[in-house]
Amino acid sequence: MTQQHPAQPVNLAQKASLISEQWSPRVVAEMNDYQFKVVRIEGEFIWHSHPETDEAFFVLEGTLRIDLPDGPVYVAPGELYVVPRGIEHRTAAEGEAKLMMIEPRGILNTGHEGGDRTAMNDLWI
Amino acid sequence: MTQQHPAQPVNLAQKASLISEQWSPRVVAEMNDYQFKVVRIEGEFIWHSHPETDEAFFVLEGTLRIDLPDGPVYVAPGELYVVPRGIEHRTAAEGEAKLMMIEPRGILNTGHEGGDRTAMNDLWI
């Protein structure tokens, strides 16, 4: 199912809470060729980068840790952080965190790393 | 001042509260050629459209009313709404609302309407 422009506003945290599995991003809205995705995470992801695009993270609940080459950044609820294109990063959370991510349609969660942490793309909720 | 990639996370509501005037969007971060802006609004804006781009609104505090050709949509804190490109719309709020907007760099708040409600573009906070 795709719904280019939801007729009703989207409650991001509520949408995230509907996702059955952690680390499984779901699209909730689109803006031009960009997608808004929500995801529940806990523990550590894998190091990866997106050479073709910046990637925005907005925290809904919990605390997001983004490991970067120069050390970690902690992102609290209501805070936004943009990982620049090409910069290696690893998302992590002690306890569950709910996030919104914004990036161009077609970007994989593992960048060019691949592997079994790669999530299905373009799934809506 | 421009700062392509803030080294620290940006607290959106806190940034919005620093803006001295209502209806004066300020850029807080960029993602590729898109800008994240925060704004404080109260009362009604003017009807306008952006023929070249969708426009995303995320509510931080208060309630945003978006008047659309088919009637108003009310957007609460934590909710996201995307106005499709080319659709006439008018933002409004009874009492103050704090918002984040996301759109390509260079988009004017009044679209192609112009007039004295047009805000300076590309101002950071």
gemmi code that builds the backbone of each chain (N, CA, C; Angstrom):
import gemmi

chains = {
    "A": [
        ("MET", (0.841, -1.198, 0.000), (0.000, 0.000, 0.000), (0.872, 1.241, 0.000)),
        ("THR", (0.583, 2.146, -0.901), (1.227, 3.445, -0.815), (0.147, 4.501, -0.696)),
        ("GLN", (0.475, 5.559, -0.024), (-0.452, 6.674, 0.137), (0.373, 7.936, 0.109)),
        ("GLN", (0.508, 8.478, -1.081), (1.464, 9.553, -1.292), (1.258, 10.689, -0.303)),
        ("HIS", (0.004, 11.058, -0.075), (-0.257, 12.179, 0.818), (-1.396, 11.820, 1.753)),
        ("PRO", (-1.067, 11.428, 2.968), (-2.126, 11.068, 3.916), (-3.111, 12.227, 4.033)),
        ("ALA", (-4.387, 11.909, 4.002), (-5.395, 12.945, 4.123), (-5.456, 13.466, 5.558)),
        ("GLN", (-5.020, 12.661, 6.498), (-5.058, 13.053, 7.899), (-3.639, 13.177, 8.445)),
        ("PRO", (-3.457, 14.005, 9.462), (-2.140, 14.099, 10.088), (-1.696, 12.744, 10.640)),
        ("VAL", (-0.398, 12.542, 10.688), (0.175, 11.286, 11.159), (0.791, 11.508, 12.531)),
        ("ASN", (0.323, 10.748, 13.520), (0.961, 10.792, 14.841), (2.155, 9.842, 14.818)),
        ("LEU", (3.344, 10.414, 14.879), (4.550, 9.623, 14.620), (4.799, 8.559, 15.686)),
        ("ALA", (4.688, 8.933, 16.956), (4.959, 7.957, 18.024), (3.923, 6.833, 18.002)),
        ("GLN", (2.686, 7.215, 17.703), (1.625, 6.204, 17.664), (1.890, 5.231, 16.517)),
        ("LYS", (2.304, 5.756, 15.373), (2.636, 4.890, 14.235), (3.794, 3.956, 14.581)),
        ("ALA", (4.808, 4.517, 15.238), (5.968, 3.686, 15.594), (5.557, 2.548, 16.515)),
        ("SER", (4.622, 2.838, 17.419), (4.217, 1.815, 18.390), (3.453, 0.668, 17.730)),
        ("LEU", (2.987, 0.884, 16.502), (2.252, -0.171, 15.787), (3.179, -1.175, 15.099)),
        ("ILE", (4.470, -0.834, 15.006), (5.400, -1.722, 14.296), (5.729, -2.911, 15.194)),
        ("SER", (5.591, -4.113, 14.646), (5.726, -5.301, 15.491), (7.178, -5.621, 15.839)),
        ("GLU", (8.112, -5.277, 14.973), (9.512, -5.652, 15.219), (10.427, -4.441, 15.269)),
        ("GLN", (11.426, -4.518, 16.140), (12.439, -3.462, 16.179), (13.287, -3.505, 14.899)),
        ("TRP", (13.911, -2.385, 14.592), (14.800, -2.242, 13.430), (14.080, -2.489, 12.114)),
        ("SER", (12.777, -2.230, 12.082), (11.991, -2.421, 10.860), (11.303, -1.108, 10.484)),
        ("PRO", (12.008, -0.250, 9.759), (11.443, 1.059, 9.421), (10.165, 0.916, 8.596)),
        ("ARG", (9.223, 1.820, 8.864), (7.971, 1.863, 8.104), (7.726, 3.288, 7.639)),
        ("VAL", (7.355, 3.430, 6.389), (7.084, 4.741, 5.813), (5.719, 5.229, 6.300)),
        ("VAL", (5.662, 6.505, 6.704), (4.389, 7.085, 7.141), (3.944, 8.254, 6.263)),
        ("ALA", (4.856, 8.821, 5.493), (4.496, 9.934, 4.622), (5.627, 10.173, 3.627)),
        ("GLU", (5.295, 10.874, 2.556), (6.305, 11.239, 1.562), (6.241, 12.730, 1.282)),
        ("MET", (7.394, 13.279, 0.931), (7.488, 14.689, 0.537), (8.393, 14.726, -0.684)),
        ("ASN", (7.834, 15.006, -1.848), (8.582, 14.903, -3.107), (9.199, 13.505, -3.190)),
        ("ASP", (10.504, 13.370, -3.369), (11.095, 12.036, -3.449), (11.724, 11.601, -2.124)),
        ("TYR", (11.303, 12.234, -1.047), (11.780, 11.857, 0.284), (10.702, 11.085, 1.038)),
        ("GLN", (11.149, 10.239, 1.963), (10.216, 9.493, 2.796), (10.446, 9.786, 4.272)),
        ("PHE", (9.349, 9.878, 5.000), (9.364, 9.918, 6.451), (9.115, 8.501, 6.941)),
        ("LYS", (10.050, 7.999, 7.751), (9.927, 6.631, 8.263), (9.970, 6.667, 9.780)),
        ("VAL", (9.249, 5.773, 10.415), (9.372, 5.595, 11.858), (9.946, 4.215, 12.117)),
        ("VAL", (10.611, 4.092, 13.256), (11.260, 2.820, 13.587), (11.424, 2.725, 15.103)),
        ("ARG", (11.354, 1.511, 15.609), (11.679, 1.233, 17.016), (13.042, 0.538, 17.038)),
        ("ILE", (13.933, 1.011, 17.867), (15.263, 0.382, 17.923), (15.656, 0.093, 19.363)),
        ("GLU", (16.535, -0.861, 19.516), (17.097, -1.184, 20.833), (18.363, -1.984, 20.599)),
        ("GLY", (19.420, -1.669, 21.325), (20.708, -2.313, 21.076), (21.470, -1.544, 20.006)),
        ("GLU", (22.403, -2.227, 19.365), (23.264, -1.555, 18.386), (23.005, -2.046, 16.975)),
        ("PHE", (23.060, -1.119, 16.023), (22.975, -1.460, 14.610), (24.384, -1.784, 14.103)),
        ("ILE", (24.605, -1.749, 12.800), (25.948, -1.969, 12.246), (26.482, -0.639, 11.709)),
        ("TRP", (27.791, -0.524, 11.680), (28.412, 0.654, 11.072), (28.138, 0.651, 9.567)),
        ("HIS", (27.768, 1.806, 9.045), (27.523, 1.929, 7.605), (27.525, 3.414, 7.247)),
        ("SER", (27.454, 3.687, 5.955), (27.318, 5.071, 5.509), (26.434, 5.109, 4.277)),
        ("HIS", (25.983, 6.320, 3.952), (25.185, 6.543, 2.742), (25.934, 7.576, 1.906)),
        ("PRO", (26.743, 7.114, 0.946), (27.587, 8.053, 0.190), (26.779, 9.071, -0.606)),
        ("GLU", (25.512, 8.765, -0.884), (24.725, 9.622, -1.775), (23.798, 10.592, -1.064)),
        ("THR", (23.698, 10.503, 0.264), (22.703, 11.355, 0.904), (22.977, 11.583, 2.389)),
        ("ASP", (22.592, 12.790, 2.871), (22.463, 13.024, 4.301), (21.284, 12.200, 4.820)),
        ("GLU", (21.231, 12.033, 6.138), (20.141, 11.258, 6.741), (19.751, 11.960, 8.042)),
        ("ALA", (18.444, 12.274, 8.159), (17.971, 13.003, 9.336), (17.297, 12.063, 10.325)),
        ("PHE", (17.606, 12.272, 11.612), (17.009, 11.499, 12.691), (16.310, 12.452, 13.657)),
        ("PHE", (15.064, 12.146, 13.985), (14.318, 12.912, 14.988), (13.809, 11.918, 16.021)),
        ("VAL", (14.077, 12.212, 17.304), (13.745, 11.242, 18.357), (12.362, 11.527, 18.923)),
        ("LEU", (11.538, 10.477, 18.965), (10.175, 10.558, 19.493), (10.131, 10.127, 20.959)),
        ("GLU", (10.787, 9.030, 21.276), (10.816, 8.516, 22.646), (12.156, 7.824, 22.885)),
        ("GLY", (12.621, 7.875, 24.136), (13.894, 7.222, 24.451), (15.073, 8.096, 24.038)),
        ("THR", (16.243, 7.537, 24.113), (17.458, 8.267, 23.725), (18.174, 7.509, 22.620)),
        ("LEU", (18.462, 8.214, 21.538), (19.219, 7.653, 20.415), (20.679, 7.992, 20.585)),
        ("ARG", (21.529, 6.981, 20.475), (22.975, 7.229, 20.413), (23.410, 7.019, 18.965)),
        ("ILE", (24.094, 8.000, 18.410), (24.665, 7.834, 17.074), (26.180, 7.812, 17.225)),
        ("ASP", (26.762, 6.664, 16.989), (28.220, 6.563, 17.020), (28.769, 7.111, 15.711)),
        ("LEU", (29.729, 8.010, 15.842), (30.348, 8.663, 14.691), (31.855, 8.510, 14.806)),
        ("PRO", (32.581, 8.791, 13.741), (34.041, 8.618, 13.806), (34.688, 9.379, 14.959)),
        ("ASP", (34.125, 10.541, 15.333), (34.703, 11.340, 16.417), (34.105, 11.036, 17.780)),
        ("GLY", (33.222, 10.052, 17.857), (32.596, 9.713, 19.125), (31.090, 9.772, 19.040)),
        ("PRO", (30.410, 9.395, 20.132), (28.954, 9.320, 20.090), (28.275, 10.672, 20.255)),
        ("VAL", (27.100, 10.776, 19.655), (26.188, 11.890, 19.892), (24.914, 11.293, 20.477)),
        ("TYR", (24.375, 11.938, 21.525), (23.138, 11.462, 22.136), (22.008, 12.399, 21.746)),
        ("VAL", (20.926, 11.823, 21.242), (19.802, 12.617, 20.751), (18.572, 12.278, 21.594)),
        ("ALA", (18.014, 13.307, 22.242), (16.884, 13.134, 23.158), (15.564, 13.398, 22.431)),
        ("PRO", (14.446, 13.045, 23.040), (13.144, 13.326, 22.423), (12.991, 14.807, 22.103)),
        ("GLY", (12.470, 15.096, 20.925), (12.302, 16.469, 20.479), (13.523, 17.038, 19.795)),
        ("GLU", (14.577, 16.221, 19.699), (15.823, 16.692, 19.069), (16.026, 16.061, 17.684)),
        ("LEU", (16.686, 16.842, 16.838), (16.964, 16.460, 15.452), (18.469, 16.395, 15.244)),
        ("TYR", (18.911, 15.396, 14.496), (20.329, 15.327, 14.150), (20.455, 14.835, 12.706)),
        ("VAL", (21.320, 15.478, 11.941), (21.521, 15.098, 10.544), (22.918, 14.508, 10.388)),
        ("VAL", (22.977, 13.257, 9.960), (24.260, 12.614, 9.663), (24.636, 12.969, 8.230)),
        ("PRO", (25.778, 13.621, 8.042), (26.162, 14.027, 6.684), (26.428, 12.826, 5.771)),
        ("ARG", (26.202, 13.033, 4.502), (26.461, 11.961, 3.530), (27.896, 11.465, 3.641)),
        ("GLY", (28.049, 10.163, 3.512), (29.383, 9.584, 3.464), (30.034, 9.362, 4.813)),
        ("ILE", (29.411, 9.844, 5.884), (30.002, 9.683, 7.216), (29.568, 8.344, 7.816)),
        ("GLU", (30.561, 7.547, 8.211), (30.244, 6.272, 8.857), (29.495, 6.537, 10.156)),
        ("HIS", (28.460, 5.773, 10.397), (27.695, 5.943, 11.639), (27.051, 4.625, 12.053)),
        ("ARG", (26.697, 4.572, 13.337), (26.011, 3.398, 13.888), (24.973, 3.896, 14.872)),
        ("THR", (23.718, 3.579, 14.656), (22.667, 3.967, 15.599), (22.577, 2.910, 16.700)),
        ("ALA", (22.188, 3.374, 17.889), (22.100, 2.474, 19.039), (21.166, 3.089, 20.068)),
        ("ALA", (20.639, 2.241, 20.940), (19.811, 2.725, 22.037), (19.867, 1.725, 23.180)),
        ("GLU", (20.101, 2.235, 24.392), (19.938, 1.409, 25.603), (18.486, 1.504, 25.998)),
        ("GLY", (17.787, 0.427, 26.033), (16.340, 0.487, 26.152), (15.790, 0.930, 24.810)),
        ("GLU", (14.481, 0.831, 24.645), (13.937, 1.133, 23.323), (13.873, 2.637, 23.048)),
        ("ALA", (14.151, 2.989, 21.817), (13.929, 4.351, 21.345), (13.036, 4.290, 20.114)),
        ("LYS", (12.165, 5.301, 20.000), (11.329, 5.436, 18.802), (11.793, 6.673, 18.040)),
        ("LEU", (12.030, 6.496, 16.746), (12.624, 7.540, 15.914), (11.789, 7.811, 14.680)),
        ("MET", (11.957, 9.024, 14.136), (11.582, 9.284, 12.753), (12.871, 9.509, 11.972)),
        ("MET", (12.940, 8.927, 10.798), (14.066, 9.163, 9.888), (13.526, 9.797, 8.618)),
        ("ILE", (14.322, 10.658, 8.018), (13.948, 11.277, 6.749), (15.091, 11.085, 5.776)),
        ("GLU", (14.774, 10.541, 4.618), (15.810, 10.309, 3.613), (15.131, 10.073, 2.267)),
        ("PRO", (15.905, 10.144, 1.186), (15.303, 9.922, -0.131), (14.740, 8.505, -0.247)),
        ("ARG", (13.685, 8.376, -1.012), (13.100, 7.064, -1.301), (14.181, 6.146, -1.875)),
        ("GLY", (14.200, 4.906, -1.403), (15.118, 3.931, -1.980), (16.393, 3.718, -1.196)),
        ("ILE", (16.616, 4.525, -0.159), (17.826, 4.362, 0.655), (17.650, 3.165, 1.588)),
        ("LEU", (18.642, 2.282, 1.595), (18.586, 1.113, 2.479), (19.145, 1.461, 3.856)),
        ("ASN", (18.618, 0.789, 4.884), (19.040, 1.098, 6.252), (20.500, 0.736, 6.508)),
        ("THR", (21.026, -0.189, 5.750), (22.416, -0.589, 5.942), (23.364, 0.090, 4.937)),
        ("GLY", (22.863, 1.082, 4.210), (23.717, 1.746, 3.225), (24.212, 0.742, 2.208)),
        ("HIS", (25.524, 0.696, 2.009), (26.097, -0.230, 1.049), (26.723, -1.439, 1.738)),
        ("GLU", (26.426, -1.624, 3.013), (26.998, -2.740, 3.752), (26.279, -4.048, 3.451)),
        ("GLY", (24.953, -3.962, 3.255), (24.173, -5.176, 3.063), (24.168, -6.034, 4.315)),
        ("GLY", (23.876, -7.318, 4.169), (23.873, -8.222, 5.310), (22.489, -8.410, 5.894)),
        ("ASP", (22.421, -9.228, 6.945), (21.115, -9.668, 7.448), (20.394, -8.609, 8.274)),
        ("ARG", (21.036, -7.455, 8.526), (20.327, -6.375, 9.199), (19.585, -5.478, 8.197)),
        ("THR", (19.744, -5.767, 6.908), (19.081, -4.958, 5.891), (17.575, -5.192, 5.940)),
        ("ALA", (16.816, -4.104, 6.110), (15.358, -4.213, 6.214), (14.714, -4.057, 4.855)),
        ("MET", (13.536, -4.659, 4.694), (12.715, -4.423, 3.508), (12.468, -2.928, 3.396)),
        ("ASN", (12.471, -2.462, 2.160), (12.296, -1.039, 1.932), (10.864, -0.743, 1.509)),
        ("ASP", (10.461, 0.516, 1.695), (9.207, 1.010, 1.123), (7.971, 0.312, 1.688)),
        ("LEU", (8.060, -0.167, 2.918), (6.882, -0.715, 3.590), (6.200, 0.400, 4.375)),
        ("TRP", (4.899, 0.546, 4.203), (4.141, 1.604, 4.870), (3.432, 1.063, 6.112)),
        ("ILE", (3.141, 1.974, 6.999), (2.288, 1.617, 8.124), (1.299, 2.746, 8.355)),
    ],
    "B": [
        ("MET", (24.920, 33.499, 9.063), (25.604, 32.286, 9.528), (24.929, 31.061, 8.911)),
        ("THR", (25.734, 30.218, 8.333), (25.192, 28.926, 7.925), (26.000, 27.844, 8.614)),
        ("GLN", (25.355, 26.756, 8.859), (26.021, 25.639, 9.512), (25.402, 24.381, 8.925)),
        ("GLN", (26.019, 23.895, 7.896), (25.425, 22.809, 7.119), (25.038, 21.628, 7.997)),
        ("HIS", (25.880, 21.284, 8.910), (25.586, 20.118, 9.743), (25.931, 20.433, 11.187)),
        ("PRO", (24.920, 20.781, 11.977), (25.193, 21.058, 13.382), (25.923, 19.871, 14.013)),
        ("ALA", (26.945, 20.167, 14.775), (27.690, 19.103, 15.438), (26.883, 18.512, 16.583)),
        ("GLN", (25.954, 19.279, 17.117), (25.136, 18.824, 18.227), (23.679, 18.703, 17.792)),
        ("PRO", (22.934, 17.820, 18.462), (21.503, 17.717, 18.150), (20.807, 19.055, 18.384)),
        ("VAL", (19.751, 19.276, 17.634), (18.984, 20.514, 17.715), (17.661, 20.236, 18.425)),
        ("ASN", (17.413, 20.932, 19.545), (16.112, 20.836, 20.214), (15.153, 21.807, 19.513)),
        ("LEU", (14.191, 21.250, 18.814), (13.371, 22.068, 17.912), (12.512, 23.081, 18.659)),
        ("ALA", (11.827, 22.651, 19.722), (10.953, 23.577, 20.448), (11.773, 24.684, 21.111)),
        ("GLN", (12.946, 24.298, 21.614), (13.798, 25.303, 22.257), (14.271, 26.327, 21.234)),
        ("LYS", (14.644, 25.864, 20.052), (15.052, 26.795, 18.989), (13.903, 27.718, 18.608)),
        ("ALA", (12.699, 27.148, 18.479), (11.550, 27.977, 18.105), (11.302, 29.062, 19.140)),
        ("SER", (11.523, 28.716, 20.417), (11.244, 29.688, 21.477), (12.227, 30.856, 21.467)),
        ("LEU", (13.340, 30.700, 20.759), (14.350, 31.767, 20.676), (14.000, 32.814, 19.617)),
        ("ILE", (13.042, 32.502, 18.746), (12.711, 33.433, 17.664), (11.891, 34.588, 18.234)),
        ("SER", (12.315, 35.806, 17.935), (11.678, 36.955, 18.582), (10.305, 37.278, 17.993)),
        ("GLU", (10.088, 37.007, 16.714), (8.825, 37.372, 16.087), (8.089, 36.169, 15.518)),
        ("GLN", (6.758, 36.227, 15.597), (5.953, 35.191, 14.958), (6.038, 35.316, 13.436)),
        ("TRP", (5.747, 34.213, 12.766), (5.730, 34.151, 11.292), (7.108, 34.444, 10.689)),
        ("SER", (8.171, 34.166, 11.446), (9.543, 34.399, 10.969), (10.331, 33.097, 11.023)),
        ("PRO", (10.219, 32.282, 9.991), (10.889, 30.970, 10.006), (12.402, 31.118, 10.130)),
        ("ARG", (12.996, 30.218, 10.882), (14.446, 30.181, 11.025), (14.944, 28.769, 10.737)),
        ("VAL", (16.021, 28.675, 9.965), (16.601, 27.389, 9.604), (17.401, 26.851, 10.790)),
        ("VAL", (17.218, 25.562, 11.095), (17.982, 24.944, 12.187), (18.886, 23.812, 11.707)),
        ("ALA", (18.634, 23.301, 10.512), (19.469, 22.216, 9.986), (19.169, 22.048, 8.503)),
        ("GLU", (20.098, 21.398, 7.808), (19.895, 21.092, 6.393), (20.141, 19.614, 6.141)),
        ("MET", (19.455, 19.097, 5.130), (19.629, 17.705, 4.695), (19.650, 17.755, 3.180)),
        ("ASN", (20.798, 17.513, 2.590), (20.960, 17.686, 1.144), (20.505, 19.102, 0.774)),
        ("ASP", (19.583, 19.262, -0.164), (19.140, 20.611, -0.525), (17.827, 20.990, 0.174)),
        ("TYR", (17.522, 20.310, 1.265), (16.329, 20.628, 2.047), (16.721, 21.342, 3.331)),
        ("GLN", (15.786, 22.149, 3.828), (16.019, 22.845, 5.092), (14.949, 22.497, 6.109)),
        ("PHE", (15.382, 22.355, 7.345), (14.490, 22.237, 8.491), (14.374, 23.626, 9.096)),
        ("LYS", (13.131, 24.108, 9.196), (12.898, 25.435, 9.741), (11.949, 25.321, 10.930)),
        ("VAL", (12.121, 26.193, 11.905), (11.145, 26.296, 12.985), (10.506, 27.671, 12.916)),
        ("VAL", (9.273, 27.744, 13.421), (8.544, 29.005, 13.356), (7.504, 29.031, 14.462)),
        ("ARG", (7.212, 30.225, 14.965), (6.108, 30.443, 15.892), (5.006, 31.158, 15.126)),
        ("ILE", (3.792, 30.653, 15.205), (2.700, 31.303, 14.480), (1.509, 31.531, 15.404)),
        ("GLU", (0.685, 32.497, 15.035), (-0.561, 32.766, 15.751), (-1.437, 33.609, 14.836)),
        ("GLY", (-2.713, 33.263, 14.774), (-3.597, 33.937, 13.825), (-3.558, 33.238, 12.475)),
        ("GLU", (-3.889, 33.964, 11.436), (-3.989, 33.356, 10.104), (-2.941, 33.915, 9.151)),
        ("PHE", (-2.391, 33.034, 8.332), (-1.477, 33.445, 7.278), (-2.303, 33.811, 6.040)),
        ("ILE", (-1.675, 33.847, 4.876), (-2.419, 34.106, 3.635), (-2.495, 32.811, 2.814)),
        ("TRP", (-3.515, 32.716, 1.996), (-3.619, 31.577, 1.080), (-2.488, 31.656, 0.051)),
        ("HIS", (-1.857, 30.509, -0.167), (-0.805, 30.450, -1.182), (-0.562, 28.989, -1.542)),
        ("SER", (0.286, 28.776, -2.540), (0.687, 27.408, -2.877), (2.131, 27.408, -3.336)),
        ("HIS", (2.707, 26.217, -3.364), (4.075, 26.033, -3.859), (3.997, 25.055, -5.034)),
        ("PRO", (3.933, 25.579, -6.254), (3.733, 24.688, -7.413), (4.875, 23.692, -7.618)),
        ("GLU", (6.061, 23.997, -7.039), (7.228, 23.174, -7.320), (7.551, 22.151, -6.242)),
        ("THR", (6.824, 22.162, -5.117), (7.239, 21.257, -4.042), (6.133, 20.972, -3.036)),
        ("ASP", (6.166, 19.765, -2.487), (5.414, 19.448, -1.281), (6.024, 20.230, -0.117)),
        ("GLU", (5.270, 20.325, 0.978), (5.753, 21.058, 2.148), (5.298, 20.284, 3.385)),
        ("ALA", (6.262, 19.945, 4.263), (5.937, 19.141, 5.444), (5.866, 20.022, 6.678)),
        ("PHE", (4.847, 19.771, 7.496), (4.654, 20.481, 8.761), (4.643, 19.470, 9.902)),
        ("PHE", (5.424, 19.746, 10.938), (5.426, 18.916, 12.148), (5.191, 19.853, 13.328)),
        ("VAL", (4.209, 19.518, 14.156), (3.831, 20.419, 15.241), (4.594, 20.090, 16.521)),
        ("LEU", (5.191, 21.126, 17.109), (5.965, 20.994, 18.344), (5.107, 21.337, 19.555)),
        ("GLU", (4.378, 22.433, 19.466), (3.519, 22.888, 20.557), (2.299, 23.586, 19.967)),
        ("GLY", (1.175, 23.499, 20.664), (-0.041, 24.139, 20.184), (-0.718, 23.307, 19.105)),
        ("THR", (-1.694, 23.896, 18.467), (-2.421, 23.198, 17.398), (-2.343, 24.019, 16.120)),
        ("LEU", (-1.912, 23.377, 15.060), (-1.841, 23.997, 13.735), (-3.108, 23.676, 12.964)),
        ("ARG", (-3.734, 24.705, 12.411), (-4.843, 24.465, 11.485), (-4.328, 24.761, 10.083)),
        ("ILE", (-4.512, 23.811, 9.191), (-4.159, 24.057, 7.788), (-5.455, 24.091, 6.990)),
        ("ASP", (-5.793, 25.266, 6.501), (-6.972, 25.389, 5.645), (-6.604, 24.908, 4.252)),
        ("LEU", (-7.437, 24.029, 3.721), (-7.223, 23.433, 2.409), (-8.501, 23.599, 1.596)),
        ("PRO", (-8.428, 23.396, 0.297), (-9.624, 23.584, -0.523), (-10.828, 22.769, -0.035)),
        ("ASP", (-10.578, 21.599, 0.545), (-11.679, 20.750, 1.011), (-12.029, 20.984, 2.475)),
        ("GLY", (-11.385, 21.954, 3.116), (-11.671, 22.222, 4.526), (-10.423, 22.136, 5.368)),
        ("PRO", (-10.547, 22.441, 6.655), (-9.362, 22.501, 7.511), (-8.902, 21.129, 7.991)),
        ("VAL", (-7.598, 21.039, 8.226), (-7.002, 19.890, 8.907), (-6.358, 20.436, 10.173)),
        ("TYR", (-6.544, 19.743, 11.291), (-5.943, 20.170, 12.552), (-4.793, 19.236, 12.891)),
        ("VAL", (-3.626, 19.820, 13.170), (-2.423, 19.031, 13.416), (-1.959, 19.300, 14.845)),
        ("ALA", (-1.884, 18.256, 15.647), (-1.537, 18.353, 17.071), (-0.041, 18.098, 17.283)),
        ("PRO", (0.466, 18.411, 18.463), (1.881, 18.135, 18.749), (2.224, 16.665, 18.510)),
        ("GLY", (3.356, 16.430, 17.864), (3.781, 15.066, 17.556), (3.221, 14.548, 16.240)),
        ("GLU", (2.434, 15.400, 15.567), (1.835, 14.978, 14.296), (2.487, 15.673, 13.106)),
        ("LEU", (2.484, 14.948, 11.993), (3.095, 15.396, 10.740), (2.023, 15.491, 9.670)),
        ("TYR", (2.097, 16.535, 8.860), (1.177, 16.648, 7.720), (1.960, 17.197, 6.527)),
        ("VAL", (1.733, 16.607, 5.369), (2.413, 17.059, 4.156), (1.389, 17.676, 3.206)),
        ("VAL", (1.591, 18.946, 2.892), (0.738, 19.623, 1.908), (1.311, 19.335, 0.522)),
        ("PRO", (0.515, 18.716, -0.346), (1.032, 18.380, -1.678), (1.353, 19.631, -2.501)),
        ("ARG", (2.283, 19.490, -3.405), (2.670, 20.608, -4.262), (1.451, 21.136, -5.022)),
        ("GLY", (1.402, 22.428, -5.160), (0.357, 23.029, -5.974), (-0.982, 23.203, -5.280)),
        ("ILE", (-1.135, 22.657, -4.084), (-2.415, 22.764, -3.377), (-2.452, 24.072, -2.577)),
        ("GLU", (-3.481, 24.860, -2.811), (-3.653, 26.096, -2.049), (-3.838, 25.749, -0.571)),
        ("HIS", (-3.173, 26.508, 0.282), (-3.317, 26.252, 1.716), (-3.069, 27.537, 2.493)),
        ("ARG", (-3.555, 27.537, 3.727), (-3.362, 28.660, 4.633), (-3.146, 28.094, 6.031)),
        ("THR", (-2.007, 28.423, 6.625), (-1.745, 27.966, 7.994), (-2.354, 28.959, 8.978)),
        ("ALA", (-2.743, 28.434, 10.136), (-3.382, 29.268, 11.145), (-3.253, 28.597, 12.505)),
        ("ALA", (-3.376, 29.386, 13.553), (-3.366, 28.835, 14.915), (-4.126, 29.785, 15.826)),
        ("GLU", (-5.027, 29.213, 16.622), (-5.651, 29.985, 17.711), (-4.722, 29.861, 18.902)),
        ("GLY", (-4.218, 30.940, 19.399), (-3.136, 30.849, 20.370), (-1.880, 30.466, 19.618)),
        ("GLU", (-0.751, 30.537, 20.272), (0.497, 30.287, 19.544), (0.737, 28.799, 19.296)),
        ("ALA", (1.270, 28.505, 18.138), (1.753, 27.162, 17.836), (3.213, 27.259, 17.394)),
        ("LYS", (3.986, 26.252, 17.787), (5.378, 26.142, 17.333), (5.476, 24.960, 16.377)),
        ("LEU", (6.087, 25.193, 15.229), (6.135, 24.205, 14.158), (7.546, 23.972, 13.660)),
        ("MET", (7.756, 22.797, 13.064), (8.902, 22.596, 12.185), (8.345, 22.431, 10.771)),
        ("MET", (8.990, 23.087, 9.820), (8.643, 22.899, 8.416), (9.861, 22.315, 7.706)),
        ("ILE", (9.589, 21.499, 6.698), (10.677, 20.931, 5.894), (10.338, 21.182, 4.438)),
        ("GLU", (11.278, 21.773, 3.723), (11.071, 22.067, 2.305), (12.420, 22.350, 1.654)),
        ("PRO", (12.458, 22.352, 0.330), (13.736, 22.621, -0.340), (14.239, 24.029, -0.022)),
        ("ARG", (15.543, 24.183, -0.001), (16.155, 25.491, 0.196), (15.616, 26.466, -0.867)),
        ("GLY", (15.303, 27.677, -0.461), (14.906, 28.698, -1.428), (13.413, 28.894, -1.563)),
        ("ILE", (12.620, 28.052, -0.894), (11.162, 28.200, -0.984), (10.717, 29.351, -0.080)),
        ("LEU", (9.914, 30.251, -0.614), (9.398, 31.373, 0.166), (8.125, 30.962, 0.903)),
        ("ASN", (7.918, 31.569, 2.078), (6.755, 31.208, 2.895), (5.433, 31.563, 2.233)),
        ("THR", (5.459, 32.552, 1.346), (4.224, 32.955, 0.671), (4.097, 32.343, -0.725)),
        ("GLY", (4.946, 31.379, -1.038), (4.880, 30.778, -2.365), (5.082, 31.836, -3.429)),
        ("HIS", (4.166, 31.912, -4.375), (4.279, 32.902, -5.445), (3.333, 34.085, -5.227)),
        ("GLU", (2.804, 34.188, -4.021), (1.884, 35.286, -3.735), (2.621, 36.601, -3.476)),
        ("GLY", (3.800, 36.498, -2.825), (4.506, 37.718, -2.460), (3.750, 38.503, -1.410)),
        ("GLY", (4.059, 39.797, -1.291), (3.342, 40.639, -0.343), (4.089, 40.795, 0.968)),
        ("ASP", (3.474, 41.537, 1.882), (4.192, 41.930, 3.098), (4.281, 40.829, 4.135)),
        ("ARG", (3.640, 39.685, 3.900), (3.821, 38.552, 4.816), (5.024, 37.704, 4.416)),
        ("THR", (5.681, 38.047, 3.318), (6.835, 37.275, 2.868), (8.011, 37.479, 3.828)),
        ("ALA", (8.529, 36.378, 4.368), (9.625, 36.451, 5.341), (10.972, 36.352, 4.635)),
        ("MET", (11.978, 36.935, 5.257), (13.349, 36.742, 4.791), (13.649, 35.250, 4.778)),
        ("ASN", (14.397, 34.834, 3.782), (14.696, 33.422, 3.641), (16.105, 33.128, 4.141)),
        ("ASP", (16.332, 31.846, 4.503), (17.684, 31.370, 4.765), (18.316, 32.027, 5.995)),
        ("LEU", (17.495, 32.456, 6.941), (18.020, 32.951, 8.213), (18.095, 31.790, 9.198)),
        ("TRP", (19.253, 31.640, 9.849), (19.464, 30.538, 10.789), (19.260, 31.011, 12.231)),
        ("ILE", (18.967, 30.050, 13.076), (18.952, 30.340, 14.499), (19.618, 29.186, 15.232)),
    ],
}
model = gemmi.Model(1)
for chain_id, residues in chains.items():
    chain = gemmi.Chain(chain_id)
    for i, (resn, *xyz) in enumerate(residues, 1):
        res = gemmi.Residue()
        res.name, res.seqid = resn, gemmi.SeqId(i, " ")
        for name, pos in zip(("N", "CA", "C"), xyz):
            atom = gemmi.Atom()
            atom.name, atom.element = name, gemmi.Element(name[0])
            atom.pos, atom.b_iso = gemmi.Position(*pos), 0.0
            res.add_atom(atom)
        chain.add_residue(res)
    model.add_chain(chain)
structure = gemmi.Structure()
structure.add_model(model)
structure.setup_entities()
